[in-house]
Amino acid sequence: MQSDYAWPTLSFVALALLSVAADWWRHRRREADRIWGRAGWMPWPLISVLSLVAAAYCAALWIKGV
Protein backbone atom coordinates (compact mmCIF):
# COMPACT_ATOMS: atom_id res chain seq x y z
CA MET A 1 0.00 0.00 0.00
CA GLN A 2 1.22 3.51 -0.82
CA SER A 3 2.33 5.58 2.13
CA ASP A 4 0.23 8.57 3.18
CA TYR A 5 3.39 10.69 3.29
CA ALA A 6 4.40 10.33 -0.36
CA TRP A 7 2.23 13.13 -1.74
CA PRO A 8 3.02 15.65 1.03
CA THR A 9 6.74 14.98 0.59
CA LEU A 10 6.60 15.52 -3.16
CA SER A 11 4.36 18.57 -2.74
CA PHE A 12 6.77 20.21 -0.30
CA VAL A 13 9.69 19.50 -2.63
CA ALA A 14 7.75 21.09 -5.50
CA LEU A 15 6.96 24.12 -3.32
CA ALA A 16 10.65 24.43 -2.43
CA LEU A 17 11.64 24.36 -6.10
CA LEU A 18 8.97 26.92 -6.92
CA SER A 19 10.11 29.25 -4.15
CA VAL A 20 13.77 29.00 -5.20
CA ALA A 21 12.78 29.83 -8.78
CA ALA A 22 10.59 32.74 -7.65
CA ASP A 23 13.37 34.14 -5.46
CA TRP A 24 15.85 33.89 -8.35
CA TRP A 25 13.37 35.65 -10.62
CA ARG A 26 12.74 38.36 -8.02
CA HIS A 27 16.47 39.11 -7.75
CA ARG A 28 16.78 39.35 -11.54
CA ARG A 29 14.25 42.19 -11.77
CA ARG A 30 15.37 45.53 -13.00
CA GLU A 31 15.76 48.49 -10.69
CA ALA A 32 12.84 50.25 -12.44
CA ASP A 33 10.46 47.56 -11.18
CA ARG A 34 11.61 48.13 -7.61
CA ILE A 35 11.15 51.90 -7.89
CA TRP A 36 7.53 51.43 -8.91
CA GLY A 37 6.96 49.12 -5.94
CA ARG A 38 6.54 45.87 -7.84
CA ALA A 39 9.34 43.97 -6.12
CA GLY A 40 7.03 41.54 -4.32
CA TRP A 41 6.24 40.87 -0.73
CA MET A 42 6.57 37.08 -0.40
CA PRO A 43 9.43 35.87 1.83
CA TRP A 44 10.65 33.27 -0.68
CA PRO A 45 13.82 32.23 1.22
CA LEU A 46 11.75 31.53 4.35
CA ILE A 47 9.19 29.58 2.34
CA SER A 48 11.90 27.47 0.73
CA VAL A 49 13.57 26.66 4.05
CA LEU A 50 10.29 25.77 5.76
CA SER A 51 9.14 23.63 2.85
CA LEU A 52 12.46 21.76 2.81
CA VAL A 53 12.18 21.09 6.54
CA ALA A 54 8.60 19.86 6.10
CA ALA A 55 9.67 17.72 3.13
CA ALA A 56 12.48 16.16 5.17
CA TYR A 57 10.07 15.40 8.02
CA CYS A 58 7.50 13.84 5.70
CA ALA A 59 10.23 11.87 3.91
CA ALA A 60 11.46 10.51 7.24
CA LEU A 61 7.95 9.38 8.09
CA TRP A 62 7.56 7.94 4.59
CA ILE A 63 10.77 5.93 4.91
CA LYS A 64 9.92 4.80 8.44
CA GLY A 65 6.56 3.57 7.18
CA VAL A 66 4.34 4.97 9.90
PyMOL Python script that loads the backbone (N, CA, C, O; Angstrom):
from pymol import cmd

cmd.read_pdbstr("""\
ATOM      1  N   MET A   1       0.840  -1.182   0.000  1.00  0.00           N
ATOM      2  CA  MET A   1       0.000   0.000   0.000  1.00  0.00           C
ATOM      3  C   MET A   1       0.886   1.246   0.000  1.00  0.00           C
ATOM      4  O   MET A   1       1.925   1.284   0.659  1.00  0.00           O
ATOM      5  N   GLN A   2       0.464   2.252  -0.739  1.00  0.00           N
ATOM      6  CA  GLN A   2       1.221   3.507  -0.820  1.00  0.00           C
ATOM      7  C   GLN A   2       1.166   4.248   0.517  1.00  0.00           C
ATOM      8  O   GLN A   2       0.135   4.267   1.190  1.00  0.00           O
ATOM      9  N   SER A   3       2.266   4.840   0.878  1.00  0.00           N
ATOM     10  CA  SER A   3       2.327   5.580   2.131  1.00  0.00           C
ATOM     11  C   SER A   3       1.524   6.877   2.019  1.00  0.00           C
ATOM     12  O   SER A   3       1.407   7.463   0.943  1.00  0.00           O
ATOM     13  N   ASP A   4       0.983   7.305   3.141  1.00  0.00           N
ATOM     14  CA  ASP A   4       0.229   8.567   3.176  1.00  0.00           C
ATOM     15  C   ASP A   4       1.151   9.775   3.120  1.00  0.00           C
ATOM     16  O   ASP A   4       0.675  10.897   2.950  1.00  0.00           O
ATOM     17  N   TYR A   5       2.444   9.577   3.256  1.00  0.00           N
ATOM     18  CA  TYR A   5       3.391  10.694   3.288  1.00  0.00           C
ATOM     19  C   TYR A   5       4.095  10.924   1.958  1.00  0.00           C
ATOM     20  O   TYR A   5       4.950  11.804   1.859  1.00  0.00           O
ATOM     21  N   ALA A   6       3.752  10.153   0.937  1.00  0.00           N
ATOM     22  CA  ALA A   6       4.402  10.334  -0.362  1.00  0.00           C
ATOM     23  C   ALA A   6       3.990  11.640  -1.015  1.00  0.00           C
ATOM     24  O   ALA A   6       4.848  12.411  -1.446  1.00  0.00           O
ATOM     25  N   TRP A   7       2.699  11.903  -1.095  1.00  0.00           N
ATOM     26  CA  TRP A   7       2.232  13.133  -1.736  1.00  0.00           C
ATOM     27  C   TRP A   7       2.628  14.389  -0.982  1.00  0.00           C
ATOM     28  O   TRP A   7       3.039  15.357  -1.622  1.00  0.00           O
ATOM     29  N   PRO A   8       2.529  14.434   0.349  1.00  0.00           N
ATOM     30  CA  PRO A   8       3.016  15.649   1.035  1.00  0.00           C
ATOM     31  C   PRO A   8       4.507  15.886   0.824  1.00  0.00           C
ATOM     32  O   PRO A   8       4.934  17.031   0.681  1.00  0.00           O
ATOM     33  N   THR A   9       5.305  14.814   0.804  1.00  0.00           N
ATOM     34  CA  THR A   9       6.743  14.976   0.586  1.00  0.00           C
ATOM     35  C   THR A   9       7.016  15.570  -0.790  1.00  0.00           C
ATOM     36  O   THR A   9       7.787  16.521  -0.917  1.00  0.00           O
ATOM     37  N   LEU A  10       6.391  15.014  -1.810  1.00  0.00           N
ATOM     38  CA  LEU A  10       6.599  15.517  -3.157  1.00  0.00           C
ATOM     39  C   LEU A  10       6.028  16.918  -3.340  1.00  0.00           C
ATOM     40  O   LEU A  10       6.577  17.714  -4.101  1.00  0.00           O
ATOM     41  N   SER A  11       4.942  17.223  -2.656  1.00  0.00           N
ATOM     42  CA  SER A  11       4.356  18.565  -2.736  1.00  0.00           C
ATOM     43  C   SER A  11       5.266  19.604  -2.083  1.00  0.00           C
ATOM     44  O   SER A  11       5.431  20.704  -2.612  1.00  0.00           O
ATOM     45  N   PHE A  12       5.851  19.265  -0.949  1.00  0.00           N
ATOM     46  CA  PHE A  12       6.770  20.205  -0.297  1.00  0.00           C
ATOM     47  C   PHE A  12       8.050  20.400  -1.105  1.00  0.00           C
ATOM     48  O   PHE A  12       8.607  21.498  -1.126  1.00  0.00           O
ATOM     49  N   VAL A  13       8.512  19.361  -1.759  1.00  0.00           N
ATOM     50  CA  VAL A  13       9.685  19.502  -2.626  1.00  0.00           C
ATOM     51  C   VAL A  13       9.350  20.406  -3.813  1.00  0.00           C
ATOM     52  O   VAL A  13      10.159  21.249  -4.201  1.00  0.00           O
ATOM     53  N   ALA A  14       8.167  20.231  -4.386  1.00  0.00           N
ATOM     54  CA  ALA A  14       7.751  21.092  -5.501  1.00  0.00           C
ATOM     55  C   ALA A  14       7.607  22.541  -5.050  1.00  0.00           C
ATOM     56  O   ALA A  14       7.972  23.458  -5.785  1.00  0.00           O
ATOM     57  N   LEU A  15       7.079  22.753  -3.850  1.00  0.00           N
ATOM     58  CA  LEU A  15       6.963  24.117  -3.315  1.00  0.00           C
ATOM     59  C   LEU A  15       8.343  24.720  -3.080  1.00  0.00           C
ATOM     60  O   LEU A  15       8.540  25.911  -3.319  1.00  0.00           O
ATOM     61  N   ALA A  16       9.288  23.931  -2.621  1.00  0.00           N
ATOM     62  CA  ALA A  16      10.650  24.432  -2.427  1.00  0.00           C
ATOM     63  C   ALA A  16      11.281  24.833  -3.755  1.00  0.00           C
ATOM     64  O   ALA A  16      11.927  25.877  -3.845  1.00  0.00           O
ATOM     65  N   LEU A  17      11.099  24.012  -4.781  1.00  0.00           N
ATOM     66  CA  LEU A  17      11.638  24.356  -6.095  1.00  0.00           C
ATOM     67  C   LEU A  17      10.981  25.606  -6.661  1.00  0.00           C
ATOM     68  O   LEU A  17      11.650  26.443  -7.266  1.00  0.00           O
ATOM     69  N   LEU A  18       9.675  25.735  -6.467  1.00  0.00           N
ATOM     70  CA  LEU A  18       8.966  26.922  -6.923  1.00  0.00           C
ATOM     71  C   LEU A  18       9.446  28.173  -6.203  1.00  0.00           C
ATOM     72  O   LEU A  18       9.611  29.221  -6.828  1.00  0.00           O
ATOM     73  N   SER A  19       9.671  28.078  -4.902  1.00  0.00           N
ATOM     74  CA  SER A  19      10.110  29.251  -4.148  1.00  0.00           C
ATOM     75  C   SER A  19      11.545  29.644  -4.489  1.00  0.00           C
ATOM     76  O   SER A  19      11.872  30.831  -4.492  1.00  0.00           O
ATOM     77  N   VAL A  20      12.402  28.674  -4.773  1.00  0.00           N
ATOM     78  CA  VAL A  20      13.766  29.002  -5.197  1.00  0.00           C
ATOM     79  C   VAL A  20      13.738  29.698  -6.554  1.00  0.00           C
ATOM     80  O   VAL A  20      14.459  30.671  -6.773  1.00  0.00           O
ATOM     81  N   ALA A  21      12.902  29.197  -7.464  1.00  0.00           N
ATOM     82  CA  ALA A  21      12.780  29.833  -8.782  1.00  0.00           C
ATOM     83  C   ALA A  21      12.193  31.232  -8.669  1.00  0.00           C
ATOM     84  O   ALA A  21      12.642  32.144  -9.363  1.00  0.00           O
ATOM     85  N   ALA A  22      11.207  31.418  -7.816  1.00  0.00           N
ATOM     86  CA  ALA A  22      10.593  32.739  -7.647  1.00  0.00           C
ATOM     87  C   ALA A  22      11.572  33.719  -7.015  1.00  0.00           C
ATOM     88  O   ALA A  22      11.593  34.891  -7.390  1.00  0.00           O
ATOM     89  N   ASP A  23      12.381  33.265  -6.067  1.00  0.00           N
ATOM     90  CA  ASP A  23      13.373  34.141  -5.457  1.00  0.00           C
ATOM     91  C   ASP A  23      14.449  34.532  -6.466  1.00  0.00           C
ATOM     92  O   ASP A  23      14.901  35.677  -6.483  1.00  0.00           O
ATOM     93  N   TRP A  24      14.857  33.582  -7.306  1.00  0.00           N
ATOM     94  CA  TRP A  24      15.845  33.887  -8.353  1.00  0.00           C
ATOM     95  C   TRP A  24      15.277  34.908  -9.335  1.00  0.00           C
ATOM     96  O   TRP A  24      15.969  35.835  -9.757  1.00  0.00           O
ATOM     97  N   TRP A  25      14.006  34.726  -9.692  1.00  0.00           N
ATOM     98  CA  TRP A  25      13.373  35.646 -10.623  1.00  0.00           C
ATOM     99  C   TRP A  25      13.210  37.031  -9.994  1.00  0.00           C
ATOM    100  O   TRP A  25      13.363  38.043 -10.678  1.00  0.00           O
ATOM    101  N   ARG A  26      12.902  37.082  -8.705  1.00  0.00           N
ATOM    102  CA  ARG A  26      12.742  38.363  -8.017  1.00  0.00           C
ATOM    103  C   ARG A  26      14.056  39.130  -7.984  1.00  0.00           C
ATOM    104  O   ARG A  26      14.057  40.353  -8.128  1.00  0.00           O
ATOM    105  N   HIS A  27      15.168  38.441  -7.797  1.00  0.00           N
ATOM    106  CA  HIS A  27      16.469  39.114  -7.753  1.00  0.00           C
ATOM    107  C   HIS A  27      16.963  39.538  -9.125  1.00  0.00           C
ATOM    108  O   HIS A  27      17.862  40.373  -9.228  1.00  0.00           O
ATOM    109  N   ARG A  28      16.386  38.971 -10.184  1.00  0.00           N
ATOM    110  CA  ARG A  28      16.780  39.352 -11.535  1.00  0.00           C
ATOM    111  C   ARG A  28      16.034  40.584 -12.044  1.00  0.00           C
ATOM    112  O   ARG A  28      16.368  41.106 -13.108  1.00  0.00           O
ATOM    113  N   ARG A  29      15.042  41.051 -11.314  1.00  0.00           N
ATOM    114  CA  ARG A  29      14.253  42.189 -11.773  1.00  0.00           C
ATOM    115  C   ARG A  29      15.096  43.439 -11.889  1.00  0.00           C
ATOM    116  O   ARG A  29      16.087  43.625 -11.182  1.00  0.00           O
ATOM    117  N   ARG A  30      14.672  44.276 -12.794  1.00  0.00           N
ATOM    118  CA  ARG A  30      15.373  45.535 -13.002  1.00  0.00           C
ATOM    119  C   ARG A  30      15.096  46.499 -11.856  1.00  0.00           C
ATOM    120  O   ARG A  30      14.139  46.328 -11.101  1.00  0.00           O
ATOM    121  N   GLU A  31      15.925  47.485 -11.740  1.00  0.00           N
ATOM    122  CA  GLU A  31      15.755  48.488 -10.692  1.00  0.00           C
ATOM    123  C   GLU A  31      14.476  49.301 -10.905  1.00  0.00           C
ATOM    124  O   GLU A  31      13.879  49.772  -9.937  1.00  0.00           O
ATOM    125  N   ALA A  32      14.054  49.471 -12.152  1.00  0.00           N
ATOM    126  CA  ALA A  32      12.844  50.246 -12.437  1.00  0.00           C
ATOM    127  C   ALA A  32      11.613  49.580 -11.828  1.00  0.00           C
ATOM    128  O   ALA A  32      10.691  50.269 -11.390  1.00  0.00           O
ATOM    129  N   ASP A  33      11.588  48.251 -11.798  1.00  0.00           N
ATOM    130  CA  ASP A  33      10.458  47.559 -11.177  1.00  0.00           C
ATOM    131  C   ASP A  33      10.417  47.802  -9.680  1.00  0.00           C
ATOM    132  O   ASP A  33       9.338  47.904  -9.096  1.00  0.00           O
ATOM    133  N   ARG A  34      11.565  47.895  -9.063  1.00  0.00           N
ATOM    134  CA  ARG A  34      11.608  48.125  -7.614  1.00  0.00           C
ATOM    135  C   ARG A  34      11.207  49.547  -7.270  1.00  0.00           C
ATOM    136  O   ARG A  34      10.614  49.785  -6.218  1.00  0.00           O
ATOM    137  N   ILE A  35      11.523  50.503  -8.146  1.00  0.00           N
ATOM    138  CA  ILE A  35      11.154  51.895  -7.892  1.00  0.00           C
ATOM    139  C   ILE A  35       9.631  52.034  -7.901  1.00  0.00           C
ATOM    140  O   ILE A  35       9.067  52.766  -7.087  1.00  0.00           O
ATOM    141  N   TRP A  36       8.983  51.346  -8.803  1.00  0.00           N
ATOM    142  CA  TRP A  36       7.529  51.432  -8.908  1.00  0.00           C
ATOM    143  C   TRP A  36       6.829  50.569  -7.875  1.00  0.00           C
ATOM    144  O   TRP A  36       5.599  50.525  -7.856  1.00  0.00           O
ATOM    145  N   GLY A  37       7.559  49.889  -7.025  1.00  0.00           N
ATOM    146  CA  GLY A  37       6.960  49.117  -5.941  1.00  0.00           C
ATOM    147  C   GLY A  37       6.479  47.738  -6.334  1.00  0.00           C
ATOM    148  O   GLY A  37       5.630  47.172  -5.646  1.00  0.00           O
ATOM    149  N   ARG A  38       6.986  47.184  -7.404  1.00  0.00           N
ATOM    150  CA  ARG A  38       6.543  45.871  -7.839  1.00  0.00           C
ATOM    151  C   ARG A  38       7.585  44.799  -7.533  1.00  0.00           C
ATOM    152  O   ARG A  38       7.748  43.860  -8.312  1.00  0.00           O
ATOM    153  N   ALA A  39       8.273  44.921  -6.440  1.00  0.00           N
ATOM    154  CA  ALA A  39       9.336  43.969  -6.119  1.00  0.00           C
ATOM    155  C   ALA A  39       8.803  42.703  -5.476  1.00  0.00           C
ATOM    156  O   ALA A  39       9.497  41.686  -5.473  1.00  0.00           O
ATOM    157  N   GLY A  40       7.614  42.728  -4.940  1.00  0.00           N
ATOM    158  CA  GLY A  40       7.032  41.538  -4.323  1.00  0.00           C
ATOM    159  C   GLY A  40       7.140  41.577  -2.816  1.00  0.00           C
ATOM    160  O   GLY A  40       7.997  42.256  -2.252  1.00  0.00           O
ATOM    161  N   TRP A  41       6.264  40.844  -2.184  1.00  0.00           N
ATOM    162  CA  TRP A  41       6.235  40.870  -0.729  1.00  0.00           C
ATOM    163  C   TRP A  41       6.323  39.472  -0.117  1.00  0.00           C
ATOM    164  O   TRP A  41       6.253  39.336   1.104  1.00  0.00           O
ATOM    165  N   MET A  42       6.475  38.435  -0.935  1.00  0.00           N
ATOM    166  CA  MET A  42       6.567  37.080  -0.404  1.00  0.00           C
ATOM    167  C   MET A  42       7.980  36.808   0.116  1.00  0.00           C
ATOM    168  O   MET A  42       8.958  37.123  -0.563  1.00  0.00           O
ATOM    169  N   PRO A  43       8.097  36.228   1.308  1.00  0.00           N
ATOM    170  CA  PRO A  43       9.430  35.871   1.830  1.00  0.00           C
ATOM    171  C   PRO A  43       9.881  34.525   1.261  1.00  0.00           C
ATOM    172  O   PRO A  43       9.826  33.508   1.952  1.00  0.00           O
ATOM    173  N   TRP A  44      10.326  34.518   0.005  1.00  0.00           N
ATOM    174  CA  TRP A  44      10.653  33.271  -0.678  1.00  0.00           C
ATOM    175  C   TRP A  44      11.747  32.462   0.000  1.00  0.00           C
ATOM    176  O   TRP A  44      11.627  31.238   0.046  1.00  0.00           O
ATOM    177  N   PRO A  45      12.817  33.071   0.536  1.00  0.00           N
ATOM    178  CA  PRO A  45      13.817  32.228   1.223  1.00  0.00           C
ATOM    179  C   PRO A  45      13.239  31.502   2.444  1.00  0.00           C
ATOM    180  O   PRO A  45      13.573  30.343   2.689  1.00  0.00           O
ATOM    181  N   LEU A  46      12.383  32.172   3.201  1.00  0.00           N
ATOM    182  CA  LEU A  46      11.753  31.529   4.350  1.00  0.00           C
ATOM    183  C   LEU A  46      10.827  30.400   3.906  1.00  0.00           C
ATOM    184  O   LEU A  46      10.798  29.338   4.529  1.00  0.00           O
ATOM    185  N   ILE A  47      10.086  30.621   2.852  1.00  0.00           N
ATOM    186  CA  ILE A  47       9.186  29.582   2.335  1.00  0.00           C
ATOM    187  C   ILE A  47       9.982  28.373   1.866  1.00  0.00           C
ATOM    188  O   ILE A  47       9.571  27.236   2.098  1.00  0.00           O
ATOM    189  N   SER A  48      11.112  28.602   1.209  1.00  0.00           N
ATOM    190  CA  SER A  48      11.901  27.467   0.731  1.00  0.00           C
ATOM    191  C   SER A  48      12.511  26.681   1.891  1.00  0.00           C
ATOM    192  O   SER A  48      12.540  25.451   1.853  1.00  0.00           O
ATOM    193  N   VAL A  49      12.990  27.364   2.902  1.00  0.00           N
ATOM    194  CA  VAL A  49      13.574  26.656   4.052  1.00  0.00           C
ATOM    195  C   VAL A  49      12.508  25.857   4.798  1.00  0.00           C
ATOM    196  O   VAL A  49      12.732  24.698   5.147  1.00  0.00           O
ATOM    197  N   LEU A  50      11.354  26.471   5.042  1.00  0.00           N
ATOM    198  CA  LEU A  50      10.293  25.766   5.763  1.00  0.00           C
ATOM    199  C   LEU A  50       9.744  24.587   4.958  1.00  0.00           C
ATOM    200  O   LEU A  50       9.423  23.544   5.529  1.00  0.00           O
ATOM    201  N   SER A  51       9.635  24.744   3.653  1.00  0.00           N
ATOM    202  CA  SER A  51       9.141  23.629   2.846  1.00  0.00           C
ATOM    203  C   SER A  51      10.162  22.497   2.778  1.00  0.00           C
ATOM    204  O   SER A  51       9.777  21.329   2.726  1.00  0.00           O
ATOM    205  N   LEU A  52      11.451  22.816   2.778  1.00  0.00           N
ATOM    206  CA  LEU A  52      12.465  21.755   2.807  1.00  0.00           C
ATOM    207  C   LEU A  52      12.475  21.020   4.144  1.00  0.00           C
ATOM    208  O   LEU A  52      12.674  19.806   4.182  1.00  0.00           O
ATOM    209  N   VAL A  53      12.265  21.741   5.228  1.00  0.00           N
ATOM    210  CA  VAL A  53      12.179  21.090   6.545  1.00  0.00           C
ATOM    211  C   VAL A  53      10.955  20.176   6.600  1.00  0.00           C
ATOM    212  O   VAL A  53      11.035  19.045   7.079  1.00  0.00           O
ATOM    213  N   ALA A  54       9.821  20.678   6.105  1.00  0.00           N
ATOM    214  CA  ALA A  54       8.604  19.861   6.097  1.00  0.00           C
ATOM    215  C   ALA A  54       8.764  18.656   5.169  1.00  0.00           C
ATOM    216  O   ALA A  54       8.274  17.570   5.479  1.00  0.00           O
ATOM    217  N   ALA A  55       9.440  18.834   4.041  1.00  0.00           N
ATOM    218  CA  ALA A  55       9.667  17.716   3.127  1.00  0.00           C
ATOM    219  C   ALA A  55      10.578  16.669   3.772  1.00  0.00           C
ATOM    220  O   ALA A  55      10.349  15.471   3.610  1.00  0.00           O
ATOM    221  N   ALA A  56      11.595  17.103   4.491  1.00  0.00           N
ATOM    222  CA  ALA A  56      12.484  16.156   5.166  1.00  0.00           C
ATOM    223  C   ALA A  56      11.737  15.374   6.246  1.00  0.00           C
ATOM    224  O   ALA A  56      11.951  14.174   6.413  1.00  0.00           O
ATOM    225  N   TYR A  57      10.861  16.064   6.975  1.00  0.00           N
ATOM    226  CA  TYR A  57      10.074  15.399   8.019  1.00  0.00           C
ATOM    227  C   TYR A  57       9.116  14.376   7.414  1.00  0.00           C
ATOM    228  O   TYR A  57       9.013  13.252   7.905  1.00  0.00           O
ATOM    229  N   CYS A  58       8.419  14.765   6.354  1.00  0.00           N
ATOM    230  CA  CYS A  58       7.498  13.836   5.697  1.00  0.00           C
ATOM    231  C   CYS A  58       8.252  12.674   5.048  1.00  0.00           C
ATOM    232  O   CYS A  58       7.760  11.546   5.040  1.00  0.00           O
ATOM    233  N   ALA A  59       9.440  12.942   4.507  1.00  0.00           N
ATOM    234  CA  ALA A  59      10.234  11.872   3.911  1.00  0.00           C
ATOM    235  C   ALA A  59      10.703  10.886   4.978  1.00  0.00           C
ATOM    236  O   ALA A  59      10.755   9.681   4.734  1.00  0.00           O
ATOM    237  N   ALA A  60      11.042  11.396   6.150  1.00  0.00           N
ATOM    238  CA  ALA A  60      11.456  10.505   7.238  1.00  0.00           C
ATOM    239  C   ALA A  60      10.302   9.618   7.677  1.00  0.00           C
ATOM    240  O   ALA A  60      10.493   8.434   7.954  1.00  0.00           O
ATOM    241  N   LEU A  61       9.106  10.189   7.741  1.00  0.00           N
ATOM    242  CA  LEU A  61       7.946   9.375   8.094  1.00  0.00           C
ATOM    243  C   LEU A  61       7.591   8.391   6.978  1.00  0.00           C
ATOM    244  O   LEU A  61       7.122   7.284   7.241  1.00  0.00           O
ATOM    245  N   TRP A  62       7.819   8.803   5.738  1.00  0.00           N
ATOM    246  CA  TRP A  62       7.560   7.939   4.593  1.00  0.00           C
ATOM    247  C   TRP A  62       8.508   6.742   4.603  1.00  0.00           C
ATOM    248  O   TRP A  62       8.092   5.608   4.364  1.00  0.00           O
ATOM    249  N   ILE A  63       9.778   7.000   4.880  1.00  0.00           N
ATOM    250  CA  ILE A  63      10.774   5.928   4.913  1.00  0.00           C
ATOM    251  C   ILE A  63      10.529   4.999   6.101  1.00  0.00           C
ATOM    252  O   ILE A  63      10.655   3.779   5.992  1.00  0.00           O
ATOM    253  N   LYS A  64      10.179   5.600   7.234  1.00  0.00           N
ATOM    254  CA  LYS A  64       9.922   4.801   8.435  1.00  0.00           C
ATOM    255  C   LYS A  64       8.706   3.895   8.231  1.00  0.00           C
ATOM    256  O   LYS A  64       8.652   2.787   8.764  1.00  0.00           O
ATOM    257  N   GLY A  65       7.735   4.377   7.457  1.00  0.00           N
ATOM    258  CA  GLY A  65       6.556   3.566   7.178  1.00  0.00           C
ATOM    259  C   GLY A  65       5.502   3.622   8.271  1.00  0.00           C
ATOM    260  O   GLY A  65       4.863   2.621   8.596  1.00  0.00           O
ATOM    261  N   VAL A  66       5.335   4.809   8.829  1.00  0.00           N
ATOM    262  CA  VAL A  66       4.337   4.968   9.897  1.00  0.00           C
ATOM    263  C   VAL A  66       2.958   4.771   9.365  1.00  0.00           C
ATOM    264  O   VAL A  66       1.988   4.866  10.115  1.00  0.00           O
TER     265      VAL A  66
END
""", "prot")
cmd.dss("prot")
cmd.show_as("cartoon", "prot")
cmd.util.cbc("prot")
cmd.orient("prot")
